Amino acid sequence: MPISKAELGPLASGGLVEQLRRDYHQFTFTQKKIAKYIVEHLQAVAFSTLDRIAAELDTNPSTIVRFTYRLGLAGIPRFAGADSRASARTAV
């Protein structure tokens, strides 16, 4: 199911990666670690589980969930697909 612009909220105009880069200086140490992982592994994040990402980052899954809410997303499903689906569409 496609994600509407309303569901993307703050990501509709600039994309997840751009938002992470723009706000990076405001993040906590752990949030920066999550943001860096997302930017470097965007495609893998799109098809990974929350537990797998948390294990890779050695952090609690709830920390990642809270980070997605901070970004204005409605949890992991919206987070994982926000930019990666757009990237996949442009690659085809």
Backbone atoms as SQL, in Angstrom:
CREATE TABLE atoms (id INTEGER PRIMARY KEY, chain TEXT, resi INTEGER, resn TEXT, atom TEXT, x REAL, y REAL, z REAL);
INSERT INTO atoms VALUES
  (1, 'A', 1, 'MET', 'N', 0.845, -1.180, 0.000),
  (2, 'A', 1, 'MET', 'CA', 0.000, 0.000, 0.000),
  (3, 'A', 1, 'MET', 'C', 0.889, 1.241, 0.000),
  (4, 'A', 2, 'PRO', 'N', 0.693, 2.168, -0.926),
  (5, 'A', 2, 'PRO', 'CA', 1.489, 3.387, -0.969),
  (6, 'A', 2, 'PRO', 'C', 1.249, 4.266, 0.255),
  (7, 'A', 3, 'ILE', 'N', 2.251, 5.036, 0.583),
  (8, 'A', 3, 'ILE', 'CA', 2.152, 5.962, 1.711),
  (9, 'A', 3, 'ILE', 'C', 1.750, 7.325, 1.171),
  (10, 'A', 4, 'SER', 'N', 0.707, 7.882, 1.739),
  (11, 'A', 4, 'SER', 'CA', 0.261, 9.200, 1.293),
  (12, 'A', 4, 'SER', 'C', 1.149, 10.285, 1.890),
  (13, 'A', 5, 'LYS', 'N', 1.118, 11.461, 1.290),
  (14, 'A', 5, 'LYS', 'CA', 1.894, 12.581, 1.814),
  (15, 'A', 5, 'LYS', 'C', 1.458, 12.950, 3.225),
  (16, 'A', 6, 'ALA', 'N', 0.179, 12.808, 3.514),
  (17, 'A', 6, 'ALA', 'CA', -0.317, 13.110, 4.860),
  (18, 'A', 6, 'ALA', 'C', 0.293, 12.164, 5.877),
  (19, 'A', 7, 'GLU', 'N', 0.466, 10.888, 5.503),
  (20, 'A', 7, 'GLU', 'CA', 1.051, 9.917, 6.417),
  (21, 'A', 7, 'GLU', 'C', 2.534, 10.175, 6.635),
  (22, 'A', 8, 'LEU', 'N', 3.207, 10.710, 5.631),
  (23, 'A', 8, 'LEU', 'CA', 4.623, 10.986, 5.771),
  (24, 'A', 8, 'LEU', 'C', 4.897, 12.180, 6.669),
  (25, 'A', 9, 'GLY', 'N', 3.932, 13.066, 6.808),
  (26, 'A', 9, 'GLY', 'CA', 4.101, 14.230, 7.668),
  (27, 'A', 9, 'GLY', 'C', 5.289, 15.062, 7.238),
  (28, 'A', 10, 'PRO', 'N', 6.259, 15.269, 8.150),
  (29, 'A', 10, 'PRO', 'CA', 7.392, 16.132, 7.839),
  (30, 'A', 10, 'PRO', 'C', 8.299, 15.584, 6.750),
  (31, 'A', 11, 'LEU', 'N', 8.142, 14.324, 6.381),
  (32, 'A', 11, 'LEU', 'CA', 9.007, 13.751, 5.361),
  (33, 'A', 11, 'LEU', 'C', 8.508, 14.004, 3.954),
  (34, 'A', 12, 'ALA', 'N', 7.278, 14.451, 3.810),
  (35, 'A', 12, 'ALA', 'CA', 6.676, 14.603, 2.484),
  (36, 'A', 12, 'ALA', 'C', 7.460, 15.555, 1.600),
  (37, 'A', 13, 'SER', 'N', 8.037, 16.595, 2.164),
  (38, 'A', 13, 'SER', 'CA', 8.696, 17.580, 1.328),
  (39, 'A', 13, 'SER', 'C', 10.172, 17.322, 1.096),
  (40, 'A', 14, 'GLY', 'N', 10.833, 16.568, 1.983),
  (41, 'A', 14, 'GLY', 'CA', 12.270, 16.453, 1.813),
  (42, 'A', 14, 'GLY', 'C', 12.857, 15.073, 1.897),
  (43, 'A', 15, 'GLY', 'N', 12.154, 14.125, 2.399),
  (44, 'A', 15, 'GLY', 'CA', 12.687, 12.781, 2.508),
  (45, 'A', 15, 'GLY', 'C', 13.352, 12.522, 3.848),
  (46, 'A', 16, 'LEU', 'N', 13.393, 11.278, 4.188),
  (47, 'A', 16, 'LEU', 'CA', 13.946, 10.857, 5.469),
  (48, 'A', 16, 'LEU', 'C', 15.424, 11.187, 5.608),
  (49, 'A', 17, 'VAL', 'N', 16.208, 10.857, 4.595),
  (50, 'A', 17, 'VAL', 'CA', 17.648, 11.087, 4.678),
  (51, 'A', 17, 'VAL', 'C', 17.948, 12.578, 4.839),
  (52, 'A', 18, 'GLU', 'N', 17.246, 13.400, 4.106),
  (53, 'A', 18, 'GLU', 'CA', 17.469, 14.844, 4.217),
  (54, 'A', 18, 'GLU', 'C', 17.121, 15.351, 5.618),
  (55, 'A', 19, 'GLN', 'N', 16.020, 14.838, 6.178),
  (56, 'A', 19, 'GLN', 'CA', 15.639, 15.252, 7.520),
  (57, 'A', 19, 'GLN', 'C', 16.684, 14.814, 8.539),
  (58, 'A', 20, 'LEU', 'N', 17.183, 13.608, 8.405),
  (59, 'A', 20, 'LEU', 'CA', 18.200, 13.120, 9.334),
  (60, 'A', 20, 'LEU', 'C', 19.462, 13.964, 9.254),
  (61, 'A', 21, 'ARG', 'N', 19.870, 14.302, 8.053),
  (62, 'A', 21, 'ARG', 'CA', 21.073, 15.134, 7.893),
  (63, 'A', 21, 'ARG', 'C', 20.854, 16.534, 8.440),
  (64, 'A', 22, 'ARG', 'N', 19.674, 17.071, 8.191),
  (65, 'A', 22, 'ARG', 'CA', 19.368, 18.431, 8.637),
  (66, 'A', 22, 'ARG', 'C', 19.335, 18.532, 10.168),
  (67, 'A', 23, 'ASP', 'N', 18.743, 17.523, 10.825),
  (68, 'A', 23, 'ASP', 'CA', 18.536, 17.587, 12.267),
  (69, 'A', 23, 'ASP', 'C', 19.607, 16.855, 13.079),
  (70, 'A', 24, 'TYR', 'N', 20.601, 16.307, 12.406),
  (71, 'A', 24, 'TYR', 'CA', 21.594, 15.456, 13.059),
  (72, 'A', 24, 'TYR', 'C', 22.214, 16.110, 14.301),
  (73, 'A', 25, 'HIS', 'N', 22.547, 17.358, 14.215),
  (74, 'A', 25, 'HIS', 'CA', 23.200, 18.050, 15.332),
  (75, 'A', 25, 'HIS', 'C', 22.316, 18.137, 16.577),
  (76, 'A', 26, 'GLN', 'N', 21.012, 17.956, 16.428),
  (77, 'A', 26, 'GLN', 'CA', 20.084, 18.041, 17.562),
  (78, 'A', 26, 'GLN', 'C', 19.868, 16.692, 18.252),
  (79, 'A', 27, 'PHE', 'N', 20.331, 15.606, 17.639),
  (80, 'A', 27, 'PHE', 'CA', 20.079, 14.277, 18.173),
  (81, 'A', 27, 'PHE', 'C', 21.002, 13.946, 19.336),
  (82, 'A', 28, 'THR', 'N', 20.533, 13.045, 20.189),
  (83, 'A', 28, 'THR', 'CA', 21.371, 12.513, 21.261),
  (84, 'A', 28, 'THR', 'C', 22.406, 11.567, 20.639),
  (85, 'A', 29, 'PHE', 'N', 23.343, 11.091, 21.445),
  (86, 'A', 29, 'PHE', 'CA', 24.367, 10.164, 20.960),
  (87, 'A', 29, 'PHE', 'C', 23.722, 8.942, 20.304),
  (88, 'A', 30, 'THR', 'N', 22.761, 8.341, 20.981),
  (89, 'A', 30, 'THR', 'CA', 22.109, 7.135, 20.450),
  (90, 'A', 30, 'THR', 'C', 21.287, 7.454, 19.211),
  (91, 'A', 31, 'GLN', 'N', 20.597, 8.565, 19.197),
  (92, 'A', 31, 'GLN', 'CA', 19.827, 8.959, 18.015),
  (93, 'A', 31, 'GLN', 'C', 20.751, 9.181, 16.822),
  (94, 'A', 32, 'LYS', 'N', 21.928, 9.748, 17.063),
  (95, 'A', 32, 'LYS', 'CA', 22.904, 9.928, 15.988),
  (96, 'A', 32, 'LYS', 'C', 23.356, 8.588, 15.447),
  (97, 'A', 33, 'LYS', 'N', 23.534, 7.621, 16.329),
  (98, 'A', 33, 'LYS', 'CA', 23.932, 6.275, 15.920),
  (99, 'A', 33, 'LYS', 'C', 22.848, 5.652, 15.033),
  (100, 'A', 34, 'ILE', 'N', 21.607, 5.825, 15.429),
  (101, 'A', 34, 'ILE', 'CA', 20.477, 5.304, 14.643),
  (102, 'A', 34, 'ILE', 'C', 20.419, 6.015, 13.289),
  (103, 'A', 35, 'ALA', 'N', 20.512, 7.332, 13.302),
  (104, 'A', 35, 'ALA', 'CA', 20.442, 8.115, 12.067),
  (105, 'A', 35, 'ALA', 'C', 21.551, 7.722, 11.096),
  (106, 'A', 36, 'LYS', 'N', 22.759, 7.570, 11.596),
  (107, 'A', 36, 'LYS', 'CA', 23.891, 7.192, 10.746),
  (108, 'A', 36, 'LYS', 'C', 23.656, 5.813, 10.133),
  (109, 'A', 37, 'TYR', 'N', 23.148, 4.891, 10.928),
  (110, 'A', 37, 'TYR', 'CA', 22.870, 3.546, 10.423),
  (111, 'A', 37, 'TYR', 'C', 21.818, 3.590, 9.315),
  (112, 'A', 38, 'ILE', 'N', 20.794, 4.388, 9.518),
  (113, 'A', 38, 'ILE', 'CA', 19.731, 4.506, 8.517),
  (114, 'A', 38, 'ILE', 'C', 20.283, 5.038, 7.202),
  (115, 'A', 39, 'VAL', 'N', 21.054, 6.095, 7.274),
  (116, 'A', 39, 'VAL', 'CA', 21.607, 6.706, 6.068),
  (117, 'A', 39, 'VAL', 'C', 22.532, 5.736, 5.339),
  (118, 'A', 40, 'GLU', 'N', 23.337, 5.003, 6.090),
  (119, 'A', 40, 'GLU', 'CA', 24.304, 4.092, 5.480),
  (120, 'A', 40, 'GLU', 'C', 23.695, 2.772, 5.015),
  (121, 'A', 41, 'HIS', 'N', 22.531, 2.397, 5.567),
  (122, 'A', 41, 'HIS', 'CA', 21.915, 1.106, 5.249),
  (123, 'A', 41, 'HIS', 'C', 20.430, 1.254, 4.905),
  (124, 'A', 42, 'LEU', 'N', 20.077, 2.251, 4.147),
  (125, 'A', 42, 'LEU', 'CA', 18.680, 2.576, 3.898),
  (126, 'A', 42, 'LEU', 'C', 17.897, 1.399, 3.318),
  (127, 'A', 43, 'GLN', 'N', 18.444, 0.737, 2.324),
  (128, 'A', 43, 'GLN', 'CA', 17.732, -0.388, 1.720),
  (129, 'A', 43, 'GLN', 'C', 17.582, -1.546, 2.700),
  (130, 'A', 44, 'ALA', 'N', 18.616, -1.830, 3.466),
  (131, 'A', 44, 'ALA', 'CA', 18.545, -2.924, 4.443),
  (132, 'A', 44, 'ALA', 'C', 17.520, -2.616, 5.529),
  (133, 'A', 45, 'VAL', 'N', 17.448, -1.374, 5.958),
  (134, 'A', 45, 'VAL', 'CA', 16.486, -0.970, 6.985),
  (135, 'A', 45, 'VAL', 'C', 15.059, -1.198, 6.492),
  (136, 'A', 46, 'ALA', 'N', 14.832, -0.950, 5.227),
  (137, 'A', 46, 'ALA', 'CA', 13.489, -1.086, 4.662),
  (138, 'A', 46, 'ALA', 'C', 12.965, -2.508, 4.757),
  (139, 'A', 47, 'PHE', 'N', 13.853, -3.479, 4.738),
  (140, 'A', 47, 'PHE', 'CA', 13.430, -4.878, 4.734),
  (141, 'A', 47, 'PHE', 'C', 13.850, -5.623, 5.985),
  (142, 'A', 48, 'SER', 'N', 14.300, -4.905, 6.987),
  (143, 'A', 48, 'SER', 'CA', 14.746, -5.519, 8.224),
  (144, 'A', 48, 'SER', 'C', 13.663, -5.432, 9.296),
  (145, 'A', 49, 'THR', 'N', 13.895, -6.138, 10.389),
  (146, 'A', 49, 'THR', 'CA', 12.971, -6.061, 11.520),
  (147, 'A', 49, 'THR', 'C', 13.535, -5.097, 12.551),
  (148, 'A', 50, 'LEU', 'N', 12.662, -4.643, 13.399),
  (149, 'A', 50, 'LEU', 'CA', 13.066, -3.748, 14.474),
  (150, 'A', 50, 'LEU', 'C', 14.115, -4.414, 15.363),
  (151, 'A', 51, 'ASP', 'N', 13.885, -5.676, 15.704),
  (152, 'A', 51, 'ASP', 'CA', 14.833, -6.388, 16.571),
  (153, 'A', 51, 'ASP', 'C', 16.203, -6.533, 15.920),
  (154, 'A', 52, 'ARG', 'N', 16.221, -6.769, 14.618),
  (155, 'A', 52, 'ARG', 'CA', 17.499, -6.918, 13.912),
  (156, 'A', 52, 'ARG', 'C', 18.258, -5.589, 13.886),
  (157, 'A', 53, 'ILE', 'N', 17.550, -4.505, 13.632),
  (158, 'A', 53, 'ILE', 'CA', 18.193, -3.184, 13.621),
  (159, 'A', 53, 'ILE', 'C', 18.722, -2.857, 15.014),
  (160, 'A', 54, 'ALA', 'N', 17.916, -3.106, 16.023),
  (161, 'A', 54, 'ALA', 'CA', 18.331, -2.832, 17.406),
  (162, 'A', 54, 'ALA', 'C', 19.571, -3.647, 17.777),
  (163, 'A', 55, 'ALA', 'N', 19.613, -4.902, 17.354),
  (164, 'A', 55, 'ALA', 'CA', 20.774, -5.745, 17.645),
  (165, 'A', 55, 'ALA', 'C', 22.028, -5.207, 16.949),
  (166, 'A', 56, 'GLU', 'N', 21.871, -4.776, 15.699),
  (167, 'A', 56, 'GLU', 'CA', 23.001, -4.203, 14.955),
  (168, 'A', 56, 'GLU', 'C', 23.559, -2.971, 15.666),
  (169, 'A', 57, 'LEU', 'N', 22.665, -2.195, 16.256),
  (170, 'A', 57, 'LEU', 'CA', 23.055, -0.935, 16.901),
  (171, 'A', 57, 'LEU', 'C', 23.331, -1.090, 18.394),
  (172, 'A', 58, 'ASP', 'N', 23.111, -2.286, 18.916),
  (173, 'A', 58, 'ASP', 'CA', 23.284, -2.545, 20.345),
  (174, 'A', 58, 'ASP', 'C', 22.476, -1.547, 21.182),
  (175, 'A', 59, 'THR', 'N', 21.203, -1.438, 20.816),
  (176, 'A', 59, 'THR', 'CA', 20.302, -0.549, 21.530),
  (177, 'A', 59, 'THR', 'C', 18.949, -1.239, 21.711),
  (178, 'A', 60, 'ASN', 'N', 18.117, -0.669, 22.523),
  (179, 'A', 60, 'ASN', 'CA', 16.809, -1.238, 22.790),
  (180, 'A', 60, 'ASN', 'C', 15.853, -0.900, 21.644),
  (181, 'A', 61, 'PRO', 'N', 15.036, -1.853, 21.212),
  (182, 'A', 61, 'PRO', 'CA', 14.068, -1.555, 20.145),
  (183, 'A', 61, 'PRO', 'C', 13.167, -0.357, 20.466),
  (184, 'A', 62, 'SER', 'N', 12.810, -0.187, 21.725),
  (185, 'A', 62, 'SER', 'CA', 11.939, 0.945, 22.077),
  (186, 'A', 62, 'SER', 'C', 12.621, 2.289, 21.817),
  (187, 'A', 63, 'THR', 'N', 13.940, 2.324, 21.878),
  (188, 'A', 63, 'THR', 'CA', 14.676, 3.553, 21.567),
  (189, 'A', 63, 'THR', 'C', 14.483, 3.918, 20.101),
  (190, 'A', 64, 'ILE', 'N', 14.505, 2.911, 19.241),
  (191, 'A', 64, 'ILE', 'CA', 14.305, 3.155, 17.811),
  (192, 'A', 64, 'ILE', 'C', 12.871, 3.601, 17.545),
  (193, 'A', 65, 'VAL', 'N', 11.923, 2.981, 18.209),
  (194, 'A', 65, 'VAL', 'CA', 10.518, 3.376, 18.056),
  (195, 'A', 65, 'VAL', 'C', 10.325, 4.825, 18.478),
  (196, 'A', 66, 'ARG', 'N', 10.877, 5.194, 19.631),
  (197, 'A', 66, 'ARG', 'CA', 10.761, 6.587, 20.088),
  (198, 'A', 66, 'ARG', 'C', 11.403, 7.550, 19.083),
  (199, 'A', 67, 'PHE', 'N', 12.507, 7.140, 18.486),
  (200, 'A', 67, 'PHE', 'CA', 13.174, 7.972, 17.488),
  (201, 'A', 67, 'PHE', 'C', 12.277, 8.170, 16.266),
  (202, 'A', 68, 'THR', 'N', 11.590, 7.126, 15.832),
  (203, 'A', 68, 'THR', 'CA', 10.688, 7.276, 14.685),
  (204, 'A', 68, 'THR', 'C', 9.570, 8.262, 14.994),
  (205, 'A', 69, 'TYR', 'N', 9.061, 8.215, 16.224),
  (206, 'A', 69, 'TYR', 'CA', 8.017, 9.174, 16.613),
  (207, 'A', 69, 'TYR', 'C', 8.583, 10.588, 16.637),
  (208, 'A', 70, 'ARG', 'N', 9.825, 10.744, 17.068),
  (209, 'A', 70, 'ARG', 'CA', 10.462, 12.058, 17.082),
  (210, 'A', 70, 'ARG', 'C', 10.554, 12.624, 15.669),
  (211, 'A', 71, 'LEU', 'N', 10.726, 11.727, 14.695),
  (212, 'A', 71, 'LEU', 'CA', 10.803, 12.149, 13.300),
  (213, 'A', 71, 'LEU', 'C', 9.435, 12.465, 12.706),
  (214, 'A', 72, 'GLY', 'N', 8.380, 12.208, 13.475),
  (215, 'A', 72, 'GLY', 'CA', 7.031, 12.485, 12.989),
  (216, 'A', 72, 'GLY', 'C', 6.404, 11.331, 12.244),
  (217, 'A', 73, 'LEU', 'N', 6.968, 10.137, 12.403),
  (218, 'A', 73, 'LEU', 'CA', 6.440, 8.951, 11.741),
  (219, 'A', 73, 'LEU', 'C', 5.600, 8.144, 12.707),
  (220, 'A', 74, 'ALA', 'N', 4.711, 7.342, 12.162),
  (221, 'A', 74, 'ALA', 'CA', 3.827, 6.520, 12.996),
  (222, 'A', 74, 'ALA', 'C', 4.442, 5.143, 13.222),
  (223, 'A', 75, 'GLY', 'N', 5.675, 5.109, 13.672),
  (224, 'A', 75, 'GLY', 'CA', 6.311, 3.839, 13.998),
  (225, 'A', 75, 'GLY', 'C', 7.142, 3.256, 12.884),
  (226, 'A', 76, 'ILE', 'N', 7.581, 2.054, 13.082),
  (227, 'A', 76, 'ILE', 'CA', 8.536, 1.394, 12.208),
  (228, 'A', 76, 'ILE', 'C', 8.046, 1.170, 10.776),
  (229, 'A', 77, 'PRO', 'N', 6.818, 0.714, 10.532),
  (230, 'A', 77, 'PRO', 'CA', 6.447, 0.483, 9.124),
  (231, 'A', 77, 'PRO', 'C', 6.589, 1.727, 8.259),
  (232, 'A', 78, 'ARG', 'N', 6.189, 2.866, 8.761),
  (233, 'A', 78, 'ARG', 'CA', 6.303, 4.109, 7.990),
  (234, 'A', 78, 'ARG', 'C', 7.758, 4.529, 7.881),
  (235, 'A', 79, 'PHE', 'N', 8.513, 4.304, 8.929),
  (236, 'A', 79, 'PHE', 'CA', 9.923, 4.646, 8.974),
  (237, 'A', 79, 'PHE', 'C', 10.699, 3.833, 7.940),
  (238, 'A', 80, 'ALA', 'N', 10.503, 2.539, 7.941),
  (239, 'A', 80, 'ALA', 'CA', 11.261, 1.658, 7.065),
  (240, 'A', 80, 'ALA', 'C', 10.989, 1.929, 5.595),
  (241, 'A', 81, 'GLY', 'N', 9.774, 2.315, 5.273),
  (242, 'A', 81, 'GLY', 'CA', 9.443, 2.495, 3.872),
  (243, 'A', 81, 'GLY', 'C', 9.503, 3.909, 3.355),
  (244, 'A', 82, 'ALA', 'N', 9.713, 4.878, 4.201),
  (245, 'A', 82, 'ALA', 'CA', 9.589, 6.275, 3.803),
  (246, 'A', 82, 'ALA', 'C', 10.454, 6.648, 2.612),
  (247, 'A', 83, 'ASP', 'N', 11.735, 6.383, 2.658),
  (248, 'A', 83, 'ASP', 'CA', 12.614, 6.740, 1.563),
  (249, 'A', 83, 'ASP', 'C', 12.949, 5.554, 0.682),
  (250, 'A', 84, 'SER', 'N', 12.998, 4.381, 1.235),
  (251, 'A', 84, 'SER', 'CA', 13.444, 3.230, 0.459),
  (252, 'A', 84, 'SER', 'C', 12.478, 2.900, -0.668),
  (253, 'A', 85, 'ARG', 'N', 11.189, 3.069, -0.451),
  (254, 'A', 85, 'ARG', 'CA', 10.225, 2.813, -1.513),
  (255, 'A', 85, 'ARG', 'C', 10.391, 3.814, -2.641),
  (256, 'A', 86, 'ALA', 'N', 10.658, 5.046, -2.274),
  (257, 'A', 86, 'ALA', 'CA', 10.884, 6.061, -3.297),
  (258, 'A', 86, 'ALA', 'C', 12.160, 5.752, -4.073),
  (259, 'A', 87, 'SER', 'N', 13.196, 5.295, -3.393),
  (260, 'A', 87, 'SER', 'CA', 14.445, 4.931, -4.051),
  (261, 'A', 87, 'SER', 'C', 14.243, 3.767, -4.994),
  (262, 'A', 88, 'ALA', 'N', 13.460, 2.793, -4.563),
  (263, 'A', 88, 'ALA', 'CA', 13.202, 1.619, -5.397),
  (264, 'A', 88, 'ALA', 'C', 12.431, 2.019, -6.653),
  (265, 'A', 89, 'ARG', 'N', 11.495, 2.948, -6.515),
  (266, 'A', 89, 'ARG', 'CA', 10.712, 3.383, -7.674),
  (267, 'A', 89, 'ARG', 'C', 11.588, 4.092, -8.691),
  (268, 'A', 90, 'THR', 'N', 12.531, 4.909, -8.220),
  (269, 'A', 90, 'THR', 'CA', 13.374, 5.647, -9.152),
  (270, 'A', 90, 'THR', 'C', 14.432, 4.747, -9.779),
  (271, 'A', 91, 'ALA', 'N', 14.768, 3.641, -9.112),
  (272, 'A', 91, 'ALA', 'CA', 15.772, 2.725, -9.651),
  (273, 'A', 91, 'ALA', 'C', 15.205, 1.864, -10.769),
  (274, 'A', 92, 'VAL', 'N', 13.882, 1.713, -10.801),
  (275, 'A', 92, 'VAL', 'CA', 13.253, 0.841, -11.801),
  (276, 'A', 92, 'VAL', 'C', 13.113, 1.537, -13.125);
